Amino acid sequence: MEDPEDDVLIGRVAAGDHTAFALLMARHMRRAIGIARGVGRNPADADEIAQDAFLRLWTHAGRFDPARGSFTAWFARIVLNLTLDRRRRPAALALETADAVVDTAPDALTRLIGAERQARLQAGIDRLDPRQRAAIVLFHYEGIAGRDCARILEISEDAFESLLARARRKLRHALTPIDPDARASRKEIGS
């Protein structure tokens, strides 16, 4: 027996079906956390945002209209809105951090190189404006189709393609390695 489609499940959730809700959570929790983490840039908030999104899904399931787009796009829009709302809040003061746990992984150099590259990529993504960051996260990290990304961001497909292209250009520019000769010249000038 095949599992029902999301559009069928959301109708059942609107009628109060807890089993349908649990199935939607199982299918979409990872994506909700991924969007919240990718756009919000705060892993500590991602789980809470995803839980809030599912609470909204439960309370507003009757508002889903399949004529306006897919369930995936509708739900991703809820997650994106909650994430952007959270980013607008004033930042809370960070708690004192504990000493770092020693990493005993055998291939530390490879991990270091990968971590440095990932940090550069994250820094580039962090410098994007929120809409460009959302385009990158939705399309590249979450694998949502461009058509659905456009619906989530409430723009045309052409506008989404343009937004994504601008975001990619900015990221490419941010990740372009600096010419070693130029770096040496800067060092000489600075010293």
VOBA-898773 format. One record per residue (C-alpha): residue number from 0; residue in three letters; x, y, z. Coordinates in steps of 0.1 Angstrom, whole numbers, padded with zeros to 4 digits. Layout:
residues N
@nr NUM, rest Ala, east X, north Y, up Z
...
This chain:
residues 191
@nr 0, rest Met, east 0000, north 0000, up 0000
@nr 1, rest Glu, east 0014, north 0034, up -0010
@nr 2, rest Asp, east 0016, north 0063, up 0014
@nr 3, rest Pro, east -0009, north 0091, up 0006
@nr 4, rest Glu, east 0004, north 0123, up -0011
@nr 5, rest Asp, east 0011, north 0153, up 0010
@nr 6, rest Asp, east -0020, north 0171, up -0004
@nr 7, rest Val, east -0042, north 0143, up 0008
@nr 8, rest Leu, east -0025, north 0142, up 0042
@nr 9, rest Ile, east -0028, north 0180, up 0048
@nr 10, rest Gly, east -0066, north 0176, up 0042
@nr 11, rest Arg, east -0067, north 0149, up 0068
@nr 12, rest Val, east -0047, north 0170, up 0092
@nr 13, rest Ala, east -0072, north 0198, up 0088
@nr 14, rest Ala, east -0098, north 0173, up 0099
@nr 15, rest Gly, east -0078, north 0166, up 0131
@nr 16, rest Asp, east -0060, north 0133, up 0120
@nr 17, rest His, east -0029, north 0129, up 0142
@nr 18, rest Thr, east -0016, north 0100, up 0122
@nr 19, rest Ala, east -0015, north 0121, up 0090
@nr 20, rest Phe, east 0002, north 0149, up 0110
@nr 21, rest Ala, east 0029, north 0125, up 0122
@nr 22, rest Leu, east 0035, north 0112, up 0087
@nr 23, rest Leu, east 0039, north 0148, up 0074
@nr 24, rest Met, east 0063, north 0155, up 0102
@nr 25, rest Ala, east 0084, north 0124, up 0094
@nr 26, rest Arg, east 0085, north 0134, up 0057
@nr 27, rest His, east 0093, north 0171, up 0062
@nr 28, rest Met, east 0111, north 0177, up 0095
@nr 29, rest Arg, east 0146, north 0173, up 0080
@nr 30, rest Arg, east 0138, north 0199, up 0053
@nr 31, rest Ala, east 0122, north 0223, up 0078
@nr 32, rest Ile, east 0153, north 0222, up 0100
@nr 33, rest Gly, east 0176, north 0225, up 0069
@nr 34, rest Ile, east 0158, north 0256, up 0057
@nr 35, rest Ala, east 0158, north 0272, up 0092
@nr 36, rest Arg, east 0195, north 0263, up 0097
@nr 37, rest Gly, east 0205, north 0274, up 0062
@nr 38, rest Val, east 0186, north 0307, up 0061
@nr 39, rest Gly, east 0187, north 0316, up 0098
@nr 40, rest Arg, east 0224, north 0307, up 0103
@nr 41, rest Asn, east 0217, north 0298, up 0139
@nr 42, rest Pro, east 0216, north 0260, up 0144
@nr 43, rest Ala, east 0203, north 0265, up 0180
@nr 44, rest Asp, east 0171, north 0281, up 0166
@nr 45, rest Ala, east 0166, north 0256, up 0138
@nr 46, rest Asp, east 0148, north 0229, up 0158
@nr 47, rest Glu, east 0126, north 0254, up 0175
@nr 48, rest Ile, east 0116, north 0271, up 0142
@nr 49, rest Ala, east 0108, north 0237, up 0127
@nr 50, rest Gln, east 0086, north 0228, up 0157
@nr 51, rest Asp, east 0069, north 0262, up 0154
@nr 52, rest Ala, east 0063, north 0255, up 0117
@nr 53, rest Phe, east 0047, north 0222, up 0124
@nr 54, rest Leu, east 0025, north 0238, up 0151
@nr 55, rest Arg, east 0014, north 0263, up 0125
@nr 56, rest Leu, east 0008, north 0235, up 0101
@nr 57, rest Trp, east -0015, north 0218, up 0126
@nr 58, rest Thr, east -0034, north 0249, up 0135
@nr 59, rest His, east -0037, north 0263, up 0099
@nr 60, rest Ala, east -0039, north 0231, up 0078
@nr 61, rest Gly, east -0073, north 0242, up 0065
@nr 62, rest Arg, east -0057, north 0272, up 0048
@nr 63, rest Phe, east -0037, north 0251, up 0024
@nr 64, rest Asp, east -0050, north 0256, up -0012
@nr 65, rest Pro, east -0035, north 0231, up -0037
@nr 66, rest Ala, east -0046, north 0255, up -0065
@nr 67, rest Arg, east -0019, north 0280, up -0053
@nr 68, rest Gly, east 0009, north 0255, up -0053
@nr 69, rest Ser, east 0023, north 0223, up -0038
@nr 70, rest Phe, east 0023, north 0214, up -0001
@nr 71, rest Thr, east 0061, north 0215, up -0001
@nr 72, rest Ala, east 0061, north 0251, up -0013
@nr 73, rest Trp, east 0033, north 0261, up 0011
@nr 74, rest Phe, east 0051, north 0245, up 0041
@nr 75, rest Ala, east 0085, north 0258, up 0032
@nr 76, rest Arg, east 0071, north 0293, up 0030
@nr 77, rest Ile, east 0059, north 0289, up 0066
@nr 78, rest Val, east 0094, north 0278, up 0077
@nr 79, rest Leu, east 0110, north 0306, up 0058
@nr 80, rest Asn, east 0087, north 0333, up 0073
@nr 81, rest Leu, east 0093, north 0320, up 0108
@nr 82, rest Thr, east 0131, north 0319, up 0102
@nr 83, rest Leu, east 0131, north 0355, up 0088
@nr 84, rest Asp, east 0110, north 0367, up 0117
@nr 85, rest Arg, east 0135, north 0351, up 0141
@nr 86, rest Arg, east 0164, north 0368, up 0124
@nr 87, rest Arg, east 0147, north 0402, up 0128
@nr 88, rest Arg, east 0146, north 0398, up 0166
@nr 89, rest Pro, east 0174, north 0413, up 0186
@nr 90, rest Ala, east 0201, north 0388, up 0193
@nr 91, rest Ala, east 0202, north 0373, up 0228
@nr 92, rest Leu, east 0235, north 0374, up 0247
@nr 93, rest Ala, east 0255, north 0342, up 0243
@nr 94, rest Leu, east 0260, north 0320, up 0273
@nr 95, rest Glu, east 0296, north 0314, up 0285
@nr 96, rest Thr, east 0309, north 0285, up 0263
@nr 97, rest Ala, east 0325, north 0255, up 0278
@nr 98, rest Asp, east 0360, north 0243, up 0268
@nr 99, rest Ala, east 0361, north 0227, up 0234
@nr 100, rest Val, east 0360, north 0190, up 0232
@nr 101, rest Val, east 0392, north 0175, up 0217
@nr 102, rest Asp, east 0386, north 0160, up 0183
@nr 103, rest Thr, east 0402, north 0126, up 0181
@nr 104, rest Ala, east 0394, north 0119, up 0144
@nr 105, rest Pro, east 0424, north 0103, up 0126
@nr 106, rest Asp, east 0424, north 0125, up 0095
@nr 107, rest Ala, east 0426, north 0160, up 0110
@nr 108, rest Leu, east 0443, north 0177, up 0081
@nr 109, rest Thr, east 0416, north 0167, up 0057
@nr 110, rest Arg, east 0389, north 0178, up 0081
@nr 111, rest Leu, east 0407, north 0211, up 0086
@nr 112, rest Ile, east 0409, north 0218, up 0049
@nr 113, rest Gly, east 0372, north 0209, up 0045
@nr 114, rest Ala, east 0363, north 0230, up 0075
@nr 115, rest Glu, east 0382, north 0260, up 0061
@nr 116, rest Arg, east 0364, north 0257, up 0028
@nr 117, rest Gln, east 0331, north 0252, up 0045
@nr 118, rest Ala, east 0338, north 0283, up 0067
@nr 119, rest Arg, east 0346, north 0304, up 0036
@nr 120, rest Leu, east 0314, north 0291, up 0019
@nr 121, rest Gln, east 0293, north 0299, up 0051
@nr 122, rest Ala, east 0309, north 0334, up 0053
@nr 123, rest Gly, east 0300, north 0340, up 0017
@nr 124, rest Ile, east 0264, north 0328, up 0023
@nr 125, rest Asp, east 0262, north 0349, up 0054
@nr 126, rest Arg, east 0271, north 0380, up 0034
@nr 127, rest Leu, east 0242, north 0375, up 0010
@nr 128, rest Asp, east 0211, north 0394, up 0016
@nr 129, rest Pro, east 0183, north 0373, up 0032
@nr 130, rest Arg, east 0164, north 0367, up -0001
@nr 131, rest Gln, east 0195, north 0356, up -0020
@nr 132, rest Arg, east 0205, north 0334, up 0010
@nr 133, rest Ala, east 0170, north 0319, up 0010
@nr 134, rest Ala, east 0173, north 0312, up -0028
@nr 135, rest Ile, east 0206, north 0294, up -0023
@nr 136, rest Val, east 0194, north 0274, up 0007
@nr 137, rest Leu, east 0161, north 0264, up -0008
@nr 138, rest Phe, east 0174, north 0254, up -0042
@nr 139, rest His, east 0209, north 0241, up -0035
@nr 140, rest Tyr, east 0207, north 0228, up 0000
@nr 141, rest Glu, east 0171, north 0216, up 0002
@nr 142, rest Gly, east 0168, north 0206, up -0035
@nr 143, rest Ile, east 0134, north 0224, up -0040
@nr 144, rest Ala, east 0125, north 0229, up -0076
@nr 145, rest Gly, east 0129, north 0264, up -0090
@nr 146, rest Arg, east 0092, north 0268, up -0096
@nr 147, rest Asp, east 0084, north 0260, up -0060
@nr 148, rest Cys, east 0112, north 0282, up -0047
@nr 149, rest Ala, east 0096, north 0311, up -0067
@nr 150, rest Arg, east 0063, north 0304, up -0050
@nr 151, rest Ile, east 0079, north 0302, up -0016
@nr 152, rest Leu, east 0096, north 0335, up -0021
@nr 153, rest Glu, east 0064, north 0349, up -0037
@nr 154, rest Ile, east 0081, north 0360, up -0069
@nr 155, rest Ser, east 0079, north 0349, up -0106
@nr 156, rest Glu, east 0100, north 0320, up -0119
@nr 157, rest Asp, east 0121, north 0345, up -0140
@nr 158, rest Ala, east 0127, north 0367, up -0109
@nr 159, rest Phe, east 0138, north 0336, up -0089
@nr 160, rest Glu, east 0162, north 0326, up -0116
@nr 161, rest Ser, east 0177, north 0361, up -0117
@nr 162, rest Leu, east 0179, north 0362, up -0079
@nr 163, rest Leu, east 0196, north 0328, up -0078
@nr 164, rest Ala, east 0221, north 0339, up -0105
@nr 165, rest Arg, east 0230, north 0370, up -0086
@nr 166, rest Ala, east 0234, north 0350, up -0054
@nr 167, rest Arg, east 0257, north 0325, up -0072
@nr 168, rest Arg, east 0278, north 0354, up -0087
@nr 169, rest Lys, east 0283, north 0369, up -0052
@nr 170, rest Leu, east 0292, north 0335, up -0038
@nr 171, rest Arg, east 0317, north 0328, up -0066
@nr 172, rest His, east 0333, north 0362, up -0061
@nr 173, rest Ala, east 0335, north 0356, up -0023
@nr 174, rest Leu, east 0351, north 0322, up -0029
@nr 175, rest Thr, east 0375, north 0332, up -0056
@nr 176, rest Pro, east 0410, north 0325, up -0042
@nr 177, rest Ile, east 0433, north 0355, up -0039
@nr 178, rest Asp, east 0462, north 0355, up -0063
@nr 179, rest Pro, east 0493, north 0346, up -0043
@nr 180, rest Asp, east 0514, north 0374, up -0060
@nr 181, rest Ala, east 0487, north 0399, up -0050
@nr 182, rest Arg, east 0487, north 0386, up -0014
@nr 183, rest Ala, east 0525, north 0390, up -0013
@nr 184, rest Ser, east 0522, north 0426, up -0026
@nr 185, rest Arg, east 0496, north 0435, up 0000
@nr 186, rest Lys, east 0519, north 0421, up 0028
@nr 187, rest Glu, east 0548, north 0442, up 0016
@nr 188, rest Ile, east 0526, north 0473, up 0014
@nr 189, rest Gly, east 0512, north 0466, up 0048
@nr 190, rest Ser, east 0546, north 0461, up 0065
